[in-house]
Amino acid sequence: MKFHTYADIQEHIKSGNSVSEVVDHYLEVIAAKNQELNVFLEVFEEEARNEAQRIDKKIANNSAGKLAGMVIAIKDNICYANHEINASSKILKGFTSQFTATALQRLLDEDAIIIGRTNCDEFAMGSSNENSAMGVCKNPIDPTRVPGGSSGGSAAAVIGNMCTVSLGSDTGGSIRQPASFCNTVGFKPGYGRVSRYGLIAYASSFDQIGPFSNNIEDSELVYSVMAGNDPMDSTSSTAPVTLSNELKSSPKKIAFLKPAIKAQGIDSEIEKYFEKAEEKLTKAGYEVTWVEFNWLDYLVPIYYILTTAEASSNLARYDGMHFGFRDKSAKGIDDIYVKSRSKGFGEEVKRRILLGTFVLSSGFYDSYFGKAQKIRRLVKEDTEKILKEHPIIALPTTPSGAFKLEENTDDPIKMYLQDIFTVQANITGKPAISLPLMTDSQGLPVGFQLMADSKKEDELFAVSKEINKLLLA
């Protein structure tokens, strides 16, 4: 028994089988694999079984929601009322959420079953899932390699057949990069399309919740349920949510981002794949144009200046005074702050807090943070110029396939450069998706990334489905 997509589960139920059997299947897989891979930090075994029984009754009464039977795992930075949430950090170990994230609640309202919370880089800061206080998560395709980050556990759960769909968060590629490494579909909605209420903040002007799945249809379905305005999030969009099947036609003009596809250091097989993709798409009636983009080398510096500045502010609340970890040896308020934060946060989180505090400090604000904001605007303007002429931008998700465990842990700059092709969508607030279409010279999966303009998720899904069929043919 294997449920690759939600359609498989629906077929299983229509054949007279139960949701309880679906949940039991996933629990068996988790029990067999999780000790080696460290994907799940907590499995809601009893609760998932009880929910399955409840939904079976609703199905029998023809009152089940549109996600009945879908089993979902959630990243350990998405709040779920009365469940522990750590953001994979020692500083929040033992903390229980008092409320449920809006995006998650909307899935629960449609009878999705939450099977557990997955490992991630601490406070979503990382590109390998090696920065977790709860231990390293491994890639189910090859356990000697990383699953990507920061949502590595969520990507691994899907490709490891431990759930139907999983939720991650994407601040600079934290859904798409693990999707690339784990050969899944990873979708980042445009900024504001999915409520951030109940998502532990890393960088508030970049963060977005999105799904991992084994096909595009499941990602679109989950997105359509989660998306929409939320009074609890003032940055959430009021624009209506439309689906790809509501479009009369999908865009036929695509921009291949030349500096990314032909970037120095990128696997040569990736460039060859895009050249072959151009041939197939052109034959199918697409107009493919190779476009220049002058900001590629600036994207990672902009991203790390701005996100660390926001993180410095957002993570100030974890001070050892109000909740979470407090160092018992501390004496006095100042000592509590210093020792609790020094021992409670991991090295990567402390590195980013220090960098963010520096770029916001007096004398350096204009030199770093102020300039980065100005360049962010220019990047957005130039990206929108391309999208005005070509509704879809295509580029690799990552420069190569998944790297070995511990290969980049001693070189933060090399690790940060893993985000070079994904941060553009977060800097500009555009929706983007990683499709599992390519392999590198080592035979490892590499994502084929597509980006659309704001509030054009429907067009992005439509083109993704067409391209997926064309390039797999």
Long-range contacts (C-beta under 8 A, 24 or more apart in sequence): 1-25, 2-161, 3-161, 3-164, 4-161, 4-214, 4-215, 5-164, 5-213, 5-214, 5-215, 5-217, 5-218, 6-67, 6-69, 6-70, 6-164, 6-165, 6-217, 6-218, 6-221, 7-217, 9-69, 9-70, 9-71, 9-164, 10-69, 12-69, 13-59, 13-68, 13-69, 18-52, 18-56, 19-52, 19-55, 19-56, 19-59, 19-68, 19-69, 19-113, 20-49, 20-52, 20-53, 20-56, 22-52, 22-69, 22-71, 23-48, 23-49, 23-51, 23-52, 23-71, 23-113, 23-115, 24-49, 26-71, 26-115, 26-161, 26-162, 26-163, 26-164, 27-115, 29-160, 29-161, 29-162, 30-115, 30-116, 30-162, 33-140, 33-160, 33-162, 34-162, 36-138, 36-143, 37-137, 37-138, 37-140, 37-143, 37-156, 37-160, 38-119, 38-134, 38-135, 38-136, 38-137, 38-138, 38-153, 39-118, 39-119, 39-137, 39-140, 39-153, 39-156, 39-157, 39-160, 39-162, 40-73, 40-116, 40-117, 40-118, 40-119, 40-153, 40-157, 40-162, 41-76, 41-86, 41-88, 41-116, 41-117, 41-118, 41-119, 41-134, 41-153, 42-83, 42-84, 42-116, 42-117, 43-115, 43-116, 44-83, 44-114, 44-115, 44-116, 47-114, 48-113, 48-114, 48-115, 48-116, 51-113, 51-114, 52-113, 55-111, 55-113, 58-111, 64-111, 65-109, 65-110, 65-111, 65-112, 66-110, 66-111, 66-221, 66-225, 67-107, 67-110, 67-111, 67-112, 67-221, 67-222, 67-225, 68-110, 68-111, 69-111, 69-113, 70-111, 70-112, 70-113, 70-164, 70-165, 70-218, 70-222, 71-112, 71-113, 71-115, 71-163, 71-164, 71-165, 72-107, 72-112, 72-113, 72-114, 72-115, 72-163, 72-164, 72-165, 72-166, 72-167, 72-222, 73-114, 73-115, 73-116, 73-117, 73-118, 73-153, 73-154, 73-157, 73-158, 73-162, 73-163, 73-165, 73-166, 73-167, 74-104, 74-114, 74-116, 74-117, 74-118, 74-154, 74-166, 74-167, 75-117, 75-118, 75-120, 75-124, 75-151, 75-153, 75-154, 75-166, 75-167, 75-168, 75-169, 76-117, 76-118, 76-119, 76-120, 76-134, 76-153, 77-120, 77-123, 77-124, 77-169, 77-199, 77-200, 77-202, 78-103, 78-104, 78-117, 78-167, 78-169, 78-198, 78-199, 78-200, 78-209, 79-104, 79-198, 79-199, 79-200, 80-104, 80-114, 80-117, 83-117, 84-117, 85-117, 85-200, 86-133, 86-134, 87-120, 87-122, 87-123, 87-124, 87-200, 88-119, 88-120, 88-121, 88-122, 88-123, 88-131, 88-132, 88-133, 88-134, 89-122, 89-123, 89-133, 89-344, 89-345, 89-346, 89-349, 90-133, 90-325, 90-343, 90-344, 90-345, 90-346, 91-318, 91-320, 91-324, 91-325, 91-340, 91-341, 91-344, 91-345, 92-318, 92-323, 92-324, 92-325, 93-133, 93-324, 93-325, 94-324, 95-323, 95-324, 97-198, 99-198, 100-198, 101-195, 101-197, 101-198, 101-199, 101-209, 102-195, 102-197, 102-198, 102-230, 102-232, 102-233, 103-167, 103-194, 103-195, 103-198, 103-199, 103-209, 103-226, 104-167, 104-198, 105-198, 106-225, 106-226, 106-228, 107-222, 107-225, 107-226, 110-225, 115-162, 115-163, 118-151, 118-153, 118-154, 118-156, 118-157, 118-166, 119-152, 119-153, 119-156, 120-149, 120-150, 120-151, 120-152, 120-153, 120-154, 120-168, 121-149, 121-150, 121-152, 121-174, 121-348, 122-345, 122-346, 122-348, 122-349, 123-200, 123-202, 123-311, 123-315, 123-349, 124-150, 124-151, 124-169, 124-171, 124-174, 124-200, 124-202, 124-207, 125-150, 125-202, 125-311, 125-348, 125-349, 125-352, 126-150, 126-348, 126-415, 127-173, 127-174, 127-177, 127-415, 127-416, 127-418, 127-419, 128-152, 128-403, 128-405, 128-408, 128-409, 128-415, 128-418, 129-153, 129-178, 130-405, 130-406, 130-409, 131-346, 131-347, 131-348, 131-349, 133-346, 136-405, 138-405, 139-181, 139-182, 139-402, 140-182, 141-182, 141-183, 141-402, 141-444, 141-445, 142-402, 142-444, 144-404, 144-405, 145-181, 145-401, 145-402, 145-403, 145-404, 145-405, 145-444, 146-181, 146-402, 146-403, 146-404, 146-405, 147-178, 147-181, 147-182, 147-402, 148-177, 148-178, 148-179, 148-180, 148-181, 148-182, 148-398, 148-402, 149-174, 149-177, 149-178, 150-174, 150-178, 151-175, 151-178, 151-212, 152-178, 152-181, 152-182, 154-178, 154-212, 155-179, 155-181, 155-182, 155-184, 155-186, 155-212, 156-182, 157-212, 158-182, 158-184, 158-212, 158-213, 158-214, 159-183, 159-184, 159-214, 164-213, 164-218, 165-211, 165-212, 165-213, 165-218, 165-219, 165-222, 166-211, 166-212, 167-209, 167-210, 167-211, 167-212, 167-222, 168-209, 168-210, 168-211, 168-212, 169-199, 169-202, 169-207, 169-208, 169-209, 169-210, 170-207, 170-208, 170-209, 170-210, 170-422, 170-426, 171-202, 171-203, 171-206, 171-207, 171-208, 171-307, 171-426, 172-206, 172-303, 172-307, 172-419, 172-422, 172-423, 172-426, 173-397, 173-418, 173-419, 173-421, 173-422, 173-423, 173-425, 173-426, 175-210, 175-211, 175-212, 175-434, 176-397, 176-422, 176-425, 176-432, 176-433, 176-434, 176-447, 176-449, 177-397, 177-398, 177-418, 177-419, 177-422, 177-434, 177-447, 178-212, 179-212, 179-397, 179-434, 179-436, 179-447, 180-397, 180-398, 180-401, 180-434, 180-436, 180-445, 180-446, 180-447, 180-449, 181-398, 181-401, 181-402, 181-444, 181-445, 182-212, 182-402, 182-445, 183-436, 183-445, 184-212, 184-213, 184-214, 184-436, 185-212, 185-213, 185-214, 185-215, 185-216, 185-218, 185-219, 185-433, 185-434, 185-435, 185-436, 186-210, 186-211, 186-212, 186-219, 186-397, 186-433, 186-434, 186-447, 187-211, 187-213, 187-219, 187-220, 187-223, 187-431, 187-432, 187-433, 187-434, 188-425, 188-426, 188-431, 188-432, 188-433, 189-223, 189-227, 189-431, 189-457, 190-237, 190-429, 190-430, 190-431, 190-454, 190-455, 190-456, 190-457, 191-235, 191-426, 191-429, 191-430, 191-454, 192-233, 192-235, 192-236, 192-237, 192-429, 193-223, 193-227, 193-236, 193-237, 193-241, 193-431, 193-455, 193-457, 194-223, 194-226, 194-227, 194-236, 195-226, 195-228, 195-230, 195-232, 195-233, 195-236, 196-233, 196-235, 196-236, 197-230, 197-232, 197-233, 201-310, 201-314, 202-307, 202-310, 202-311, 202-314, 203-306, 203-307, 203-308, 203-310, 203-311, 203-314, 204-235, 204-310, 204-314, 205-306, 205-310, 206-303, 206-306, 206-307, 206-310, 206-426, 206-427, 208-426, 216-433, 216-435, 216-461, 216-464, 216-465, 216-468, 217-465, 219-433, 219-461, 220-244, 220-461, 223-457, 227-457, 237-455, 239-455, 241-457, 242-457, 242-458, 243-458, 243-461, 244-458, 244-459, 244-461, 244-462, 244-465, 246-458, 247-458, 247-459, 247-462, 250-459, 250-462, 250-463, 250-466, 251-391, 251-392, 251-459, 251-462, 251-463, 252-285, 252-286, 252-287, 253-286, 253-287, 253-289, 253-389, 253-390, 253-391, 253-392, 254-281, 254-286, 254-287, 254-288, 254-289, 254-390, 254-392, 254-393, 254-394, 254-463, 255-289, 255-290, 255-291, 255-386, 255-387, 255-389, 255-390, 255-392, 255-393, 255-394, 256-288, 256-289, 256-290, 256-291, 256-394, 256-395, 257-291, 257-293, 257-393, 257-394, 257-395, 258-290, 258-291, 258-292, 258-293, 259-292, 259-293, 259-294, 259-296, 260-293, 260-296, 260-395, 260-396, 260-420, 260-421, 261-290, 261-395, 261-396, 263-296, 263-399, 263-420, 265-399, 266-396, 266-399, 266-400, 267-399, 267-400, 267-401, 267-440, 267-441, 267-446, 268-441, 269-438, 269-439, 269-440, 269-441, 270-396, 270-399, 270-400, 270-438, 270-440, 270-446, 273-437, 273-438, 273-448, 274-394, 274-396, 277-394, 277-448, 277-471, 280-470, 280-471, 280-473, 281-467, 281-470, 281-471, 284-466, 284-470, 289-389, 289-390, 291-386, 291-390, 291-393, 293-382, 293-383, 293-386, 294-382, 295-375, 295-378, 295-379, 295-382, 295-424, 296-420, 298-375, 298-379, 299-379, 299-420, 299-423, 299-424, 299-427, 300-416, 300-417, 300-419, 300-420, 300-423, 301-372, 302-372, 302-375, 302-376, 302-379, 302-423, 302-427, 303-419, 303-423, 303-426, 303-427, 304-352, 304-355, 304-416, 305-355, 305-359, 305-368, 305-369, 305-372, 306-369, 306-372, 306-373, 306-376, 306-427, 307-352, 307-356, 308-352, 308-353, 308-355, 308-356, 308-359, 309-356, 309-359, 309-360, 309-369, 310-356, 311-349, 311-352, 311-353, 311-356, 312-352, 312-353, 312-355, 312-356, 312-357, 312-360, 313-356, 313-360, 315-345, 315-349, 315-353, 318-344, 318-345, 320-344, 348-412, 351-412, 376-427, 379-424, 379-427, 379-428, 380-427, 380-428, 380-429, 383-424, 383-428, 383-430, 384-428, 384-453, 387-430, 387-451, 387-452, 387-453, 388-453, 391-452, 391-453, 391-456, 391-459, 391-463, 392-450, 392-451, 392-452, 392-459, 392-460, 392-463, 393-450, 393-451, 393-452, 394-448, 394-449, 394-450, 394-451, 395-421, 395-449, 395-451, 396-421, 396-438, 396-446, 396-447, 396-448, 396-449, 397-421, 397-422, 397-434, 397-446, 397-447, 397-448, 397-449, 398-422, 398-446, 398-447, 400-440, 400-444, 400-446, 401-439, 401-440, 401-442, 401-443, 401-444, 401-445, 401-446, 402-444, 402-445, 421-449, 422-449, 424-451, 425-451, 429-454, 430-454, 431-456, 431-457, 431-460, 432-460, 433-460, 433-461, 433-464, 435-464, 435-467, 435-468, 437-467, 437-468, 437-471, 437-472
